[in-house]
Amino acid sequence: MADMSDYVADIKKYTAKVDEAAVAGLAKTYALVMSKADSRSVAASDADEIQRVVDNFCKKKLGCTEADAALTTAVKAQLEKMKADRTKSRLTAYYLIAEHFGQLALFHPK
């Protein structure tokens, strides 16, 4: 598992201000996913992967109720920010998506 500072440094490449409590919460929530090489990154060019992010993260985790097309557009926009990075960190992508929807507080420790 990557160190928290690695996650924060990666996120800082794409956003000006990083909510470290939210990063810690995301890292804890997705520790198992991030520990496996095959699920650690998001395949931005795979339509099925984008749909999984929409269904499992946007809808189920964040509680988004927008239409699939709007959610897909939002997810793709966040992944587009990461286009220079060949292996797009799932944690970073999830952070950017949660930030986009104003849902970072969901990952703050309770």
C-alpha positions in Angstrom: 0.0 0.0 0.0 1.2 3.5 -0.8 2.0 6.0 1.9 -0.6 8.7 2.5 1.9 11.3 1.3 2.1 9.5 -2.0 -1.7 9.7 -2.4 -1.7 13.4 -1.5 1.2 14.2 -3.8 -0.6 12.5 -6.7 -3.8 14.3 -6.0 -2.0 17.6 -5.8 -1.0 17.2 -9.5 -4.7 17.7 -10.4 -6.2 20.0 -7.8 -5.0 23.1 -5.9 -6.2 22.2 -2.5 -6.2 18.7 -1.0 -8.5 17.6 1.8 -6.1 15.2 3.6 -8.9 13.9 5.9 -10.9 12.9 2.8 -7.7 11.2 1.3 -7.2 9.3 4.5 -10.9 8.2 4.5 -10.7 7.1 0.8 -7.4 5.2 1.5 -9.1 3.4 4.4 -12.3 2.7 2.4 -10.5 1.4 -0.7 -7.4 -0.2 1.0 -8.2 -3.6 -0.4 -8.8 -2.2 -3.9 -5.6 -0.3 -3.8 -3.6 -3.3 -2.6 -4.3 -5.2 -5.8 -2.3 -4.2 -9.0 -5.2 -5.0 -11.3 -7.7 -2.8 -9.5 -5.3 0.0 -8.4 -5.8 2.0 -11.5 -8.8 3.1 -13.6 -8.9 2.2 -17.3 -10.2 5.5 -18.7 -10.5 4.2 -22.2 -12.7 1.2 -21.2 -16.5 2.0 -21.4 -17.3 -0.9 -19.0 -14.9 0.5 -16.5 -16.4 4.0 -16.7 -19.8 2.5 -16.2 -18.6 0.6 -13.1 -17.3 3.9 -11.7 -20.6 5.6 -12.4 -22.6 2.7 -10.9 -20.5 1.7 -7.9 -18.8 5.0 -6.9 -21.0 7.8 -8.2 -24.4 6.3 -7.5 -23.8 3.8 -4.7 -21.0 5.6 -2.7 -21.7 9.2 -3.4 -25.4 8.9 -3.8 -25.6 10.8 -7.1 -29.0 10.8 -8.8 -28.1 12.5 -12.0 -28.7 10.7 -15.3 -26.0 8.2 -16.4 -25.0 10.4 -19.3 -24.3 13.3 -16.9 -22.4 11.1 -14.5 -20.4 9.6 -17.3 -19.5 13.0 -18.6 -18.4 14.1 -15.1 -16.3 11.0 -14.6 -14.6 11.3 -18.0 -13.9 15.0 -17.3 -12.1 14.1 -14.1 -10.1 11.3 -15.9 -9.3 13.7 -18.7 -7.4 15.8 -16.1 -5.2 12.7 -15.5 -4.6 11.9 -19.2 -0.8 12.4 -19.0 -0.6 9.7 -16.4 -0.6 6.3 -18.0 -1.7 4.5 -14.8 -4.5 6.5 -13.4 -4.7 5.9 -9.6 -8.2 4.8 -8.6 -7.9 6.7 -5.4 -6.9 9.9 -7.1 -9.8 9.5 -9.6 -12.3 8.9 -6.9 -11.0 11.9 -5.0 -11.4 14.1 -8.0 -14.9 12.8 -8.7 -16.0 13.2 -5.1 -14.5 16.7 -5.2 -16.4 17.5 -8.4 -19.7 16.5 -6.8 -18.9 18.2 -3.4 -18.9 14.9 -1.6 -15.4 14.8 0.0 -17.0 15.0 3.5 -18.4 11.5 3.0 -14.9 10.2 3.5 -14.0 12.2 6.7 -13.5 10.0 9.7 -16.6 9.8 11.9 
